[in-house]
Amino acid sequence: MTTTIPYTPAVEDRTSSLPPRLMLAPAGTTPALLDGAWWPRSRDLTAELPALTAVLDPLWGRITHVTVNPTFWPVIPRKVPVDGHVVGVGWFTAEQDPHKLLLLSYAVGRWDLLVIPPETDPAVAARLMTEAADPLGTLTASALMDAAEQRRIAEETELSLVSAWDSEGGHGAGLPTSRSPVQAVIAQVPDTTKGI
């Protein structure tokens, strides 16, 4: 069974009182490269991590440490208070994928989540969350983000080509603008009643 906390629209108050947007791989499945995806509302770890770890603690055991790559996090706190305990936060540059969050629990183990940028379109985020939670997934966090970007570019290119085709007379070209196609055909039929 996949655990999903659905999309909730972004609001101006980006505090941790809102549930995290999260999708996890089904429990009991063989570990893939990723255990799911997290779509934070901001790039503020101090505001975002408490809600995430509060949801994951009952599922995975108490989260004790989180690591990120600082590429997309402007400020990385050393510790974040979460429901009566403190979660240590660390960072790695070369060793950790910039689109991944690593969570550790002394009792249970380690989990890797794709981190979807806060500004991501909801439809794209939903697709990424589903792909990251797939227990048969073989792509890394960065590979998933690259594939999403390639899809976005392909969709924009296709829309651009269709728009150009339409503007150059492709869609509906050759049709008279002042009358319907049926009127055009009727107007071309010779009048045989004259001269009778």
ROKEVEX-902886 format. One record per residue: residue number from 1; x, y, z of N, C-alpha, C in turn. Coordinates in steps of 0.05 Angstrom, whole numbers. Layout:
<pts>
+-----+--------+--------+--------+--------+--------+--------+--------+--------+--------+
:   k :    n.u :    n.v :    n.w :   ca.u :   ca.v :   ca.w :    c.u :    c.v :    c.w :
+-----+--------+--------+--------+--------+--------+--------+--------+--------+--------+
: NUM :      X :      Y :      Z :      X :      Y :      Z :      X :      Y :      Z :
...
+-----+--------+--------+--------+--------+--------+--------+--------+--------+--------+
</pts>
This chain:
<pts>
+-----+--------+--------+--------+--------+--------+--------+--------+--------+--------+
:   k :    n.u :    n.v :    n.w :   ca.u :   ca.v :   ca.w :    c.u :    c.v :    c.w :
+-----+--------+--------+--------+--------+--------+--------+--------+--------+--------+
:   1 :     17 :    -23 :      0 :      0 :      0 :      0 :     18 :     25 :      0 :
:   2 :     12 :     44 :    -17 :     27 :     68 :    -19 :     16 :     89 :      1 :
:   3 :     33 :    101 :     16 :     25 :    122 :     34 :     26 :    149 :     19 :
:   4 :      4 :    163 :     18 :      3 :    188 :      4 :     -9 :    210 :     21 :
:   5 :      4 :    232 :     23 :     -8 :    256 :     34 :    -12 :    275 :     11 :
:   6 :    -37 :    280 :      4 :    -43 :    293 :    -21 :    -34 :    322 :    -22 :
:   7 :    -34 :    332 :    -47 :    -27 :    359 :    -52 :    -46 :    378 :    -39 :
:   8 :    -36 :    398 :    -26 :    -53 :    419 :    -15 :    -42 :    445 :    -27 :
:   9 :    -59 :    463 :    -36 :    -50 :    487 :    -49 :    -31 :    503 :    -32 :
:  10 :    -11 :    515 :    -44 :      8 :    532 :    -30 :     -7 :    556 :    -19 :
:  11 :      1 :    564 :      5 :    -11 :    588 :     17 :     12 :    606 :     26 :
:  12 :      5 :    631 :     32 :     25 :    650 :     40 :     39 :    641 :     66 :
:  13 :     24 :    631 :     86 :     36 :    622 :    111 :     49 :    595 :    106 :
:  14 :     75 :    593 :    104 :     88 :    568 :     98 :    100 :    556 :    124 :
:  15 :     83 :    551 :    143 :     93 :    540 :    168 :     90 :    509 :    168 :
:  16 :    102 :    497 :    188 :    101 :    468 :    190 :     74 :    457 :    200 :
:  17 :     55 :    474 :    204 :     29 :    465 :    213 :     13 :    451 :    191 :
:  18 :     22 :    455 :    166 :      9 :    442 :    143 :     21 :    414 :    140 :
:  19 :      5 :    394 :    132 :     17 :    368 :    128 :     36 :    368 :    104 :
:  20 :     57 :    352 :    106 :     76 :    351 :     84 :     64 :    337 :     60 :
:  21 :     73 :    345 :     37 :     64 :    331 :     12 :     85 :    309 :      8 :
:  22 :     76 :    284 :     10 :     94 :    262 :     13 :     81 :    237 :      0 :
:  23 :     97 :    221 :    -14 :     88 :    195 :    -24 :    111 :    176 :    -19 :
:  24 :    104 :    153 :     -7 :    124 :    133 :      0 :    119 :    107 :    -16 :
:  25 :    140 :     92 :    -21 :    137 :     66 :    -34 :    121 :     48 :    -16 :
:  26 :    107 :     29 :    -27 :     90 :     10 :    -11 :    107 :     -4 :     10 :
:  27 :     96 :     -7 :     33 :    110 :    -21 :     55 :    115 :    -50 :     48 :
:  28 :    138 :    -59 :     55 :    146 :    -87 :     50 :    156 :    -93 :     22 :
:  29 :    159 :    -73 :      6 :    170 :    -78 :    -21 :    200 :    -78 :    -20 :
:  30 :    212 :    -90 :    -40 :    241 :    -90 :    -42 :    252 :    -62 :    -46 :
:  31 :    272 :    -54 :    -31 :    282 :    -26 :    -33 :    291 :    -20 :    -61 :
:  32 :    283 :      3 :    -71 :    292 :     14 :    -97 :    313 :     35 :    -90 :
:  33 :    321 :     51 :   -111 :    340 :     73 :   -106 :    327 :     94 :    -89 :
:  34 :    301 :     98 :    -91 :    287 :    118 :    -75 :    264 :    104 :    -59 :
:  35 :    258 :    115 :    -36 :    237 :    105 :    -20 :    211 :    122 :    -22 :
:  36 :    212 :    142 :    -39 :    189 :    159 :    -43 :    198 :    187 :    -50 :
:  37 :    179 :    206 :    -46 :    184 :    234 :    -54 :    171 :    253 :    -34 :
:  38 :    184 :    275 :    -30 :    174 :    297 :    -13 :    174 :    322 :    -29 :
:  39 :    152 :    337 :    -27 :    149 :    362 :    -41 :    145 :    384 :    -21 :
:  40 :    166 :    396 :    -11 :    164 :    417 :     10 :    152 :    442 :     -2 :
:  41 :    140 :    458 :     15 :    128 :    484 :      6 :    148 :    506 :      4 :
:  42 :    172 :    503 :     16 :    192 :    523 :     14 :    220 :    510 :     16 :
:  43 :    240 :    526 :     15 :    268 :    517 :     18 :    278 :    522 :     46 :
:  44 :    260 :    525 :     65 :    267 :    531 :     93 :    266 :    504 :    109 :
:  45 :    289 :    492 :    113 :    289 :    466 :    127 :    279 :    468 :    156 :
:  46 :    284 :    491 :    169 :    274 :    494 :    196 :    244 :    493 :    197 :
:  47 :    230 :    504 :    177 :    201 :    504 :    176 :    190 :    478 :    165 :
:  48 :    204 :    465 :    147 :    193 :    442 :    132 :    199 :    415 :    146 :
:  49 :    223 :    411 :    158 :    230 :    385 :    169 :    213 :    376 :    192 :
:  50 :    204 :    393 :    210 :    187 :    383 :    233 :    162 :    368 :    223 :
:  51 :    148 :    378 :    204 :    123 :    365 :    195 :    130 :    338 :    181 :
:  52 :    152 :    338 :    165 :    160 :    314 :    152 :    167 :    292 :    172 :
:  53 :    185 :    298 :    190 :    194 :    278 :    209 :    172 :    270 :    228 :
:  54 :    153 :    287 :    235 :    131 :    280 :    252 :    113 :    259 :    239 :
:  55 :    110 :    261 :    213 :     95 :    241 :    198 :    110 :    214 :    196 :
:  56 :    136 :    216 :    191 :    152 :    192 :    186 :    160 :    177 :    212 :
:  57 :    162 :    191 :    234 :    170 :    178 :    259 :    152 :    153 :    266 :
:  58 :    125 :    155 :    265 :    109 :    132 :    271 :    112 :    109 :    250 :
:  59 :    118 :    117 :    225 :    120 :     97 :    204 :    147 :     83 :    204 :
:  60 :    169 :     98 :    208 :    196 :     87 :    204 :    212 :     86 :    230 :
:  61 :    201 :     94 :    252 :    217 :     97 :    276 :    227 :    125 :    278 :
:  62 :    235 :    134 :    302 :    244 :    161 :    306 :    267 :    169 :    287 :
:  63 :    261 :    190 :    272 :    282 :    201 :    254 :    302 :    216 :    271 :
:  64 :    328 :    209 :    269 :    348 :    221 :    286 :    366 :    241 :    271 :
:  65 :    368 :    236 :    245 :    387 :    252 :    229 :    377 :    255 :    201 :
:  66 :    381 :    278 :    189 :    374 :    283 :    161 :    398 :    295 :    147 :
:  67 :    404 :    287 :    122 :    425 :    300 :    107 :    414 :    309 :     80 :
:  68 :    425 :    331 :     71 :    418 :    343 :     46 :    443 :    351 :     31 :
:  69 :    440 :    358 :      6 :    461 :    370 :    -10 :    454 :    400 :     -9 :
:  70 :    473 :    418 :     -2 :    467 :    446 :      1 :    460 :    461 :    -25 :
:  71 :    461 :    448 :    -48 :    457 :    461 :    -73 :    430 :    476 :    -74 :
:  72 :    409 :    464 :    -63 :    382 :    477 :    -65 :    372 :    486 :    -38 :
:  73 :    388 :    486 :    -17 :    379 :    495 :      9 :    397 :    518 :     18 :
:  74 :    386 :    542 :     18 :    402 :    566 :     24 :    413 :    566 :     53 :
:  75 :    398 :    555 :     72 :    406 :    554 :    100 :    402 :    526 :    110 :
:  76 :    423 :    515 :    122 :    420 :    488 :    133 :    425 :    489 :    163 :
:  77 :    404 :    486 :    179 :    407 :    487 :    208 :    422 :    462 :    218 :
:  78 :    436 :    464 :    240 :    449 :    440 :    251 :    430 :    421 :    264 :
:  79 :    409 :    432 :    276 :    389 :    416 :    290 :    361 :    428 :    286 :
:  80 :    341 :    411 :    286 :    313 :    420 :    284 :    297 :    406 :    305 :
:  81 :    282 :    421 :    322 :    265 :    408 :    342 :    240 :    396 :    329 :
:  82 :    234 :    371 :    338 :    211 :    357 :    327 :    197 :    342 :    349 :
:  83 :    173 :    349 :    356 :    156 :    334 :    375 :    172 :    323 :    399 :
:  84 :    185 :    339 :    414 :    198 :    331 :    438 :    226 :    319 :    435 :
:  85 :    237 :    318 :    411 :    264 :    310 :    407 :    277 :    328 :    386 :
:  86 :    303 :    324 :    382 :    318 :    341 :    363 :    328 :    323 :    341 :
:  87 :    325 :    332 :    316 :    336 :    318 :    292 :    360 :    333 :    283 :
:  88 :    383 :    319 :    281 :    407 :    331 :    271 :    406 :    334 :    241 :
:  89 :    417 :    355 :    230 :    417 :    360 :    201 :    446 :    363 :    192 :
:  90 :    453 :    349 :    171 :    479 :    350 :    160 :    478 :    354 :    130 :
:  91 :    501 :    358 :    118 :    501 :    362 :     89 :    526 :    350 :     77 :
:  92 :    523 :    342 :     52 :    545 :    331 :     36 :    543 :    343 :      8 :
:  93 :    565 :    350 :     -4 :    563 :    361 :    -31 :    567 :    340 :    -52 :
:  94 :    591 :    329 :    -54 :    597 :    309 :    -74 :    584 :    282 :    -69 :
:  95 :    580 :    275 :    -44 :    570 :    248 :    -37 :    540 :    245 :    -40 :
:  96 :    525 :    267 :    -40 :    496 :    264 :    -40 :    484 :    278 :    -64 :
:  97 :    465 :    264 :    -76 :    450 :    275 :    -99 :    436 :    301 :    -90 :
:  98 :    438 :    323 :   -105 :    426 :    348 :    -97 :    396 :    347 :    -95 :
:  99 :    383 :    328 :   -108 :    354 :    326 :   -107 :    344 :    305 :    -88 :
: 100 :    361 :    297 :    -69 :    353 :    276 :    -50 :    357 :    284 :    -21 :
: 101 :    339 :    274 :     -5 :    340 :    278 :     24 :    344 :    251 :     36 :
: 102 :    364 :    248 :     54 :    370 :    223 :     67 :    360 :    225 :     96 :
: 103 :    344 :    206 :    105 :    334 :    205 :    132 :    346 :    181 :    146 :
: 104 :    354 :    184 :    171 :    366 :    162 :    186 :    351 :    158 :    212 :
: 105 :    348 :    132 :    220 :    336 :    125 :    245 :    354 :    103 :    257 :
: 106 :    363 :    107 :    281 :    381 :     87 :    293 :    368 :     60 :    295 :
: 107 :    342 :     59 :    301 :    328 :     34 :    305 :    322 :     19 :    279 :
: 108 :    316 :     33 :    258 :    306 :     20 :    234 :    324 :     22 :    210 :
: 109 :    336 :     44 :    204 :    354 :     46 :    181 :    354 :     73 :    167 :
: 110 :    356 :     71 :    141 :    359 :     95 :    124 :    338 :     95 :    102 :
: 111 :    329 :    119 :     95 :    310 :    123 :     73 :    320 :    146 :     56 :
: 112 :    315 :    144 :     30 :    322 :    165 :     11 :    297 :    175 :     -3 :
: 113 :    293 :    201 :     -1 :    269 :    213 :    -14 :    278 :    233 :    -36 :
: 114 :    264 :    232 :    -58 :    267 :    252 :    -78 :    256 :    278 :    -66 :
: 115 :    270 :    300 :    -69 :    259 :    326 :    -61 :    251 :    341 :    -86 :
: 116 :    225 :    346 :    -88 :    214 :    360 :   -111 :    215 :    390 :   -104 :
: 117 :    226 :    407 :   -122 :    228 :    435 :   -116 :    200 :    447 :   -110 :
: 118 :    199 :    466 :    -90 :    173 :    477 :    -82 :    158 :    490 :   -105 :
: 119 :    172 :    502 :   -124 :    159 :    517 :   -145 :    149 :    499 :   -168 :
: 120 :    151 :    473 :   -165 :    143 :    454 :   -186 :    113 :    455 :   -191 :
: 121 :    105 :    453 :   -216 :     77 :    452 :   -224 :     64 :    427 :   -210 :
: 122 :     40 :    429 :   -200 :     27 :    407 :   -186 :     25 :    381 :   -202 :
: 123 :     19 :    383 :   -228 :     17 :    359 :   -245 :     44 :    346 :   -248 :
: 124 :     65 :    361 :   -251 :     92 :    350 :   -253 :    100 :    338 :   -227 :
: 125 :     94 :    352 :   -205 :    101 :    341 :   -178 :     87 :    315 :   -173 :
: 126 :     62 :    313 :   -180 :     47 :    288 :   -177 :     60 :    265 :   -192 :
: 127 :     68 :    271 :   -217 :     81 :    250 :   -233 :    107 :    242 :   -221 :
: 128 :    123 :    261 :   -212 :    149 :    255 :   -199 :    145 :    239 :   -173 :
: 129 :    125 :    246 :   -158 :    120 :    231 :   -133 :    113 :    202 :   -139 :
: 130 :     97 :    198 :   -159 :     89 :    170 :   -166 :    113 :    155 :   -176 :
: 131 :    130 :    167 :   -192 :    154 :    154 :   -203 :    174 :    147 :   -180 :
: 132 :    177 :    165 :   -162 :    196 :    161 :   -140 :    187 :    139 :   -120 :
: 133 :    160 :    136 :   -118 :    150 :    116 :    -99 :    147 :     89 :   -112 :
: 134 :    153 :     86 :   -138 :    151 :     61 :   -151 :    173 :     42 :   -141 :
: 135 :    166 :     19 :   -129 :    186 :      1 :   -119 :    204 :    -12 :   -140 :
: 136 :    195 :    -10 :   -165 :    211 :    -20 :   -187 :    228 :      2 :   -201 :
: 137 :    228 :     25 :   -189 :    242 :     48 :   -201 :    272 :     43 :   -202 :
: 138 :    284 :     52 :   -224 :    313 :     48 :   -227 :    328 :     75 :   -231 :
: 139 :    313 :     97 :   -229 :    326 :    123 :   -234 :    334 :    136 :   -207 :
: 140 :    356 :    150 :   -208 :    364 :    166 :   -185 :    347 :    191 :   -183 :
: 141 :    349 :    206 :   -161 :    334 :    230 :   -158 :    340 :    250 :   -180 :
: 142 :    365 :    254 :   -186 :    372 :    273 :   -207 :    363 :    263 :   -235 :
: 143 :    364 :    237 :   -239 :    355 :    227 :   -265 :    324 :    231 :   -268 :
: 144 :    309 :    228 :   -246 :    280 :    234 :   -248 :    275 :    263 :   -254 :
: 145 :    291 :    281 :   -241 :    287 :    310 :   -246 :    295 :    317 :   -275 :
: 146 :    317 :    304 :   -285 :    325 :    309 :   -312 :    304 :    299 :   -332 :
: 147 :    292 :    276 :   -327 :    271 :    265 :   -345 :    247 :    284 :   -345 :
: 148 :    240 :    295 :   -321 :    217 :    313 :   -320 :    223 :    339 :   -336 :
: 149 :    248 :    348 :   -334 :    255 :    372 :   -350 :    255 :    366 :   -380 :
: 150 :    264 :    343 :   -388 :    263 :    335 :   -416 :    234 :    333 :   -426 :
: 151 :    216 :    322 :   -409 :    187 :    322 :   -417 :    176 :    350 :   -420 :
: 152 :    184 :    368 :   -402 :    174 :    395 :   -403 :    183 :    409 :   -429 :
: 153 :    208 :    405 :   -436 :    220 :    417 :   -460 :    205 :    405 :   -485 :
: 154 :    201 :    379 :   -485 :    188 :    366 :   -508 :    159 :    377 :   -511 :
: 155 :    145 :    380 :   -488 :    117 :    390 :   -489 :    117 :    419 :   -499 :
: 156 :    135 :    435 :   -490 :    137 :    463 :   -499 :    143 :    464 :   -529 :
: 157 :    161 :    447 :   -538 :    169 :    447 :   -566 :    145 :    438 :   -583 :
: 158 :    130 :    418 :   -574 :    107 :    409 :   -589 :     86 :    431 :   -591 :
: 159 :     81 :    444 :   -568 :     61 :    466 :   -569 :     70 :    489 :   -587 :
: 160 :     96 :    494 :   -587 :    107 :    515 :   -604 :    103 :    508 :   -634 :
: 161 :    109 :    483 :   -641 :    106 :    474 :   -669 :     77 :    474 :   -678 :
: 162 :     59 :    466 :   -660 :     30 :    466 :   -667 :     21 :    495 :   -671 :
: 163 :     30 :    513 :   -653 :     22 :    541 :   -655 :     33 :    553 :   -681 :
: 164 :     57 :    546 :   -689 :     69 :    557 :   -714 :     54 :    545 :   -738 :
: 165 :     47 :    520 :   -737 :     32 :    507 :   -758 :      5 :    521 :   -762 :
: 166 :     -9 :    526 :   -739 :    -35 :    539 :   -741 :    -32 :    567 :   -752 :
: 167 :    -11 :    582 :   -743 :     -8 :    610 :   -752 :      0 :    612 :   -781 :
: 168 :     11 :    590 :   -792 :     19 :    590 :   -820 :     -2 :    578 :   -838 :
: 169 :    -26 :    574 :   -827 :    -48 :    564 :   -843 :    -52 :    534 :   -842 :
: 170 :    -39 :    520 :   -824 :    -41 :    491 :   -823 :    -68 :    480 :   -815 :
: 171 :    -79 :    489 :   -794 :   -104 :    480 :   -783 :   -127 :    496 :   -796 :
: 172 :   -141 :    484 :   -814 :   -164 :    498 :   -826 :   -155 :    515 :   -850 :
: 173 :   -132 :    510 :   -861 :   -123 :    526 :   -884 :   -140 :    520 :   -908 :
: 174 :   -145 :    540 :   -925 :   -160 :    536 :   -949 :   -190 :    538 :   -946 :
: 175 :   -200 :    541 :   -922 :   -228 :    544 :   -918 :   -235 :    574 :   -920 :
: 176 :   -257 :    580 :   -935 :   -265 :    608 :   -937 :   -273 :    618 :   -909 :
: 177 :   -266 :    643 :   -904 :   -272 :    654 :   -877 :   -299 :    666 :   -876 :
: 178 :   -312 :    673 :   -899 :   -338 :    686 :   -898 :   -361 :    667 :   -900 :
: 179 :   -357 :    642 :   -907 :   -380 :    624 :   -909 :   -371 :    596 :   -901 :
: 180 :   -390 :    579 :   -895 :   -383 :    552 :   -886 :   -374 :    535 :   -910 :
: 181 :   -362 :    512 :   -905 :   -353 :    494 :   -927 :   -377 :    485 :   -944 :
: 182 :   -400 :    480 :   -932 :   -423 :    472 :   -947 :   -432 :    494 :   -966 :
: 183 :   -433 :    519 :   -957 :   -440 :    541 :   -974 :   -420 :    544 :   -997 :
: 184 :   -395 :    539 :   -992 :   -375 :    541 :  -1013 :   -380 :    520 :  -1035 :
: 185 :   -387 :    496 :  -1028 :   -392 :    475 :  -1047 :   -418 :    481 :  -1063 :
: 186 :   -439 :    490 :  -1049 :   -464 :    497 :  -1063 :   -459 :    520 :  -1082 :
: 187 :   -444 :    540 :  -1075 :   -439 :    562 :  -1093 :   -424 :    554 :  -1118 :
: 188 :   -410 :    532 :  -1118 :   -395 :    523 :  -1141 :   -411 :    506 :  -1160 :
: 189 :   -435 :    497 :  -1152 :   -452 :    480 :  -1170 :   -464 :    498 :  -1191 :
: 190 :   -461 :    492 :  -1216 :   -472 :    509 :  -1238 :   -503 :    509 :  -1237 :
: 191 :   -514 :    531 :  -1244 :   -543 :    534 :  -1245 :   -553 :    524 :  -1272 :
: 192 :   -567 :    502 :  -1272 :   -577 :    490 :  -1297 :   -605 :    498 :  -1303 :
: 193 :   -618 :    514 :  -1286 :   -645 :    521 :  -1290 :   -649 :    544 :  -1309 :
: 194 :   -628 :    559 :  -1315 :   -629 :    582 :  -1333 :   -634 :    572 :  -1362 :
: 195 :   -649 :    586 :  -1375 :   -653 :    579 :  -1403 :   -675 :    559 :  -1407 :
: 196 :   -690 :    552 :  -1387 :   -712 :    533 :  -1390 :   -737 :    548 :  -1396 :
+-----+--------+--------+--------+--------+--------+--------+--------+--------+--------+
</pts>
